[in-house]
Amino acid sequence: VSDVVEHLRHLKLEHYGLVERIRLLEEKANIDIKTQLYKYSEIYLETQLKIASRALEGSSDEDYHVSYIRMDIDNFSRLNNTWGHDLGDKVLFGLAQIIRQNTRPTDWPIRFGGEEFDLMLPSTDRKGAVKVVQKIFKRLRAFYVPHQREKIRVTISAGITEYAIAGKKLRQIERK
């Protein structure tokens, strides 16, 4: 009997170890190596809306806002061609850090691809998104990558869109 119990205990530990490995592999598959941000996926907005519908079900008739920001590094191809891809990678990582440092734990910073970044802001209207972009712009003005005797600086362009759902409609979002 004790051998069976010990074997079951061992299997249970093995099971939890495998579950943790799967979690880590899924995380790696969804994280961009160069920026350590989420890789773009179309399901993020759907996931956010489902989370909101569960959290707010029956609690509010107010609208639920999700803002979405798309940022693009200006003249990134020229930067890569002039100073090299290693410097370009440092710029990507630096911008990703600035984005991460100026967001909440509930926000979704995403590398869309190339030099494009997205930022999904749950429970945030357009005015709130503008404030976030302004903070990112302010931090970016102080950011540079040292290269030989130069300080390489970059600028970004950004666009904002807002999605609002009536509180009553949130309760109707399908659950899986």
Salt bridges, closest charged atoms under 4 A:
GLU6 OE2 - ARG9 NH2 2.65
GLU14 OE1 - HIS10 NE2 3.30
GLU20 OE2 - ARG23 NH2 2.61
GLU27 OE1 - ARG23 NH1 3.16
ASP32 OD2 - ARG111 NH1 3.07
GLU46 OE2 - LYS50 NZ 3.00
GLU46 OE2 - LYS176 NZ 3.89
GLU57 OE1 - ARG175 NH2 2.80
ASP61 OD1 - ARG171 NH2 3.73
ASP89 OD1 - LYS34 NZ 3.18
ASP107 OD1 - ARG104 NH2 2.63
ASP118 OD1 - ARG70 NE 2.31
GLU162 OE2 - HIS65 ND1 2.33
